[in-house]
Amino acid sequence: MKVTVVGCSGSMSGPCSASSCYLVQAPDESGRIWSMTLDMGSGALGALWRHCSPADLDGIILSHMHADHVVDMIGMHVFRRWHPDGPLGPIPVLAPTDAVDRVRGVGGDAPEEDYSGEFRFVDHDPAITREMGPFRVESFPVLHPVPTYAVRITGPSSLGDGEVTLCYSGDTDYCDGVIDAARGVDLFLCEAAFREGVDTVRGIHLTGRRAGQVAEAAAPKSLVLTHIQPWTDPHDVLGESLDVWQGPTAIAQTGAVFTI
């Protein structure tokens, strides 16, 4: 499984990165490469083009419907509907239950525009494991002001010897859901948008320290801190995390590739 950081800026796009978007790719048994994104935030569509043609995308997972995670769904809709080779047809979008209405609201679309020609919206359901090509996707409710889901993705190992797991936290504060989603995974993409002693409101985001506490509880093989806001020095967040978690840890950077 190959994971490429398309965009990792927290809460908004920044001078060095689009906001949240991660490209996940793996081959099936025939060797065909499947590609999906985790979120489609501001600036993500253009950045995605550097790594994968949007025409080759097989699916999208939306963790929640805040703008910094979904606004480039509008560009993706235009791309798929008006492609010069003709309409590209619908791809699955795993998302919260209000996704169609929220995306339509961003696009300012007329009531008859239901996006069915471009996307097949499927609800997150913690009781169901979804399959997409070689991937199995599980959804875990997490703690954020709107319905939000961490996802755990199981797929083929790049070493060709079995399966590996990836967890993407979405946006969350410390909660059982994100710990369960990340438990024992090979790679944990974990948000850390807040700073200890600076951002004191709870129920929205993790700090670096709380991200470390999630990792300490879940014991992933490696942790990548992401969704860090443009005004924050990411090394400060890293330091907070390392106060409580000493496992392998990195800071997400645009264009970084993780192979598991």
TORMITI-255686 format. One record per residue (C-alpha): x, y, z. Coordinates in steps of 0.001 Angstrom, whole numbers, padded with zeros to 6 digits, always signed. Layout:
XYZ...
END
This chain:
+000000+000000+000000+001314+003417-000981+000138+006609+000744+000954+010018-000753+000358+013259+001126-001485+015435-001391-002474+018101+001150-001958+018273+004899-002532+021885+005965-004938+022185+008898-008208+024135+008744-007280+025903+005493-004842+025647+002615-001473+027184+003426+001556+028595+001616+003146+025150+001332+000179+022807+001105-003398+022220+000106-005706+021232+002934-006571+017640+003734-006151+015031+001003-004248+011745+000986-003875+009409-001996-003979+005690-001172-002972+003201-003861-002484-000556-004101-002708-003284-006749-005340-005979-006844-004529-009605-007627-004434-008887-011363-001911-006092-010912-004370-003271-011604-003583-000232-009440-006535+001108-007442-006488+004716-006260-008651+006535-003742-008363+009726-001739-008997+010415+001899-010770+013796+001841-010726+016429-000904-009902+019738+000763-009142+023184-000625-006479+023034-003346-006454+019230-003315-007600+018591-006879-004749+020536-008444-002200+018984-006107-003583+015489-006781-002829+015928-010469+000906+015825-009693+000578+012246-008453-002427+010693-010174-004772+011775-012937-008155+012527-011373-009590+010393-014181-007891+007347-012642-009466+007818-009228-011568+004833-008153-013157+006301-005033-013166+009014-002388-013586+008838+001378-014809+011985+003150-014181+011936+006889-016613+014792+007507-018170+017745+005747-016137+020735+006932-014923+022881+004037-011211+022160+004476-011977+018489+003805-014532+018664+000980-014537+021859-001107-012612+020399-004043-015423+017903-004545-016865+020724-006669-013851+020738-008971-013896+016937-009083-017560+017063-010119-016754+019441-012984-013765+017315-014010-015799+014109-014170-018854+015632-015805-017188+017795-018443-014026+015817-019217-012981+016361-022858-013169+012607-023494-016760+012601-022270-018378+012020-018857-016309+009679-016726-019192+008128-014823-019758+007791-011093-017251+006628-008497-018115+005670-004895-017844+008323-002190-017952+007083+001401-019213+010004+003459-021520+011152+006270-025241+010972+005578-025675+014649+004658-022860+014683+002101-024918+015262-001056-026762+018260+000376-023569+019744+001807-021682+019409-001462-024618+020826-003390-024636+023782-001027-020970+024511-001669-021539+024296-005411-024666+026435-005345-026362+023851-007518-030000+023704-008503-032206+021137-006731-032168+018805-009731-028355+018419-009493-027891+015268-007451-024327+014408-008570-025439+010882-009464-023625+011008-012792-020292+011613-011075-020512+010115-007582-022289+007287-005748-022576+008499-002167-022487+005736+000439-022987+006400+004160-020350+005629+006741-021654+002780+008882-019511+001440+011745-021294-001901+011468-020249-002454+007844-016842-003059+006301-016828-001569+002800-014753-003017-000029-013127-001046-002836-010841-003039-005089-008096-004472-002857-009087-002270+000104-011343-002997+003064-012551+000142+004839-013939+000367+008367-015509+003531+009819-015211+004712+013432-017174+007681+014860-014862+010224+016473-015177+013417+018518-015696+016585+016447-018491+019200+016290-020056+017555+013214-020464+013833+012383-016941+012638+011665-015319+009286+011046-011825+007927+011344-011174+005156+008868-009090+002018+009066-008009+000629+005695-006656-002864+005139-004887-003700+001890-001999-005577+000326+001509-005124+001679+004010-003511-000670+006392-006315+000296+003980-008831-001195+003622-010823+002006+000133-010355+003350-001854-007326+004403-001126-004008+006085-003313-001422+007786-003632+002356+007613-005622+004621+009922-006669+008161+009062-008015+010017+012081-010075+012637+010277-010625+015553+012687-011065+014526+016299-010235+015116+019924-009117+012239+022153-011778+009513+022161-012228+005749+022070-013172+005805+018384-009823+007054+017121-007946+004702+019450-009941+001721+018161-009392+002789+014546-005622+003124+015033-005010+000085+017197-001919-001737+015954-001961-000237+012447+001154-000043+010310+000682+003674+009563-001381+006196+011538-002153+009573+009943-003216+011574+012983-004406+015148+013143-002728+017503+015618-004204+020915+014890-004078+022376+018400-001286+023437+020752-001039+022621+024440-001689+025689+026592-002815+027732+023561-005944+026017+022212-007855+025040+025334-011301+024287+023872-012086+020566+023850-014085+018342+021530-012607+019689+018286-008977+018730+017668-006027+016900+019148-002915+018655+020335+000451+017103+019645+000447+015741+023176-003038+014224+022856-002071+012727+019488+000841+011117+021297-001537+009839+023944-003729+008285+021249-000639+006608+019800+000427+005421+023238-002977+003792+023701-003292+002399+020149+000335+001308+019590+000637+001871+015813+003893+000904+014143+004402+004484+012957+002724+007848+013527+002475+010766+011097+001243+014069+012533-000895+016042+010128-003574+018777+009828-001173+021237+011489-002318+024802+010921-000196+027154+008764+000668+029472+011680+002009+026644+013840+005593+025402+013838+005139+021652+013219+008230+020864+015289+006467+022283+018352+003646+019808+017754+006151+017016+017235+007830+017853+020527+004515+017684+022376+003833+014267+020895+007256+012883+021753+006739+013826+025389+004347+010871+025674+005014+008660+022635+008489+007531+021651+007569+005349+018675+008509+006199+015076+006993+009609+014309+007066+011989+011344+005500+015291+010335+003317+015155+007215+004681+017145+004295+003156+017677+000872+004434+015096-001566+005702+012710+001101+005195+009049+000246+004781+006256+002775+005027+002669+001546+003800-000055+003869
END
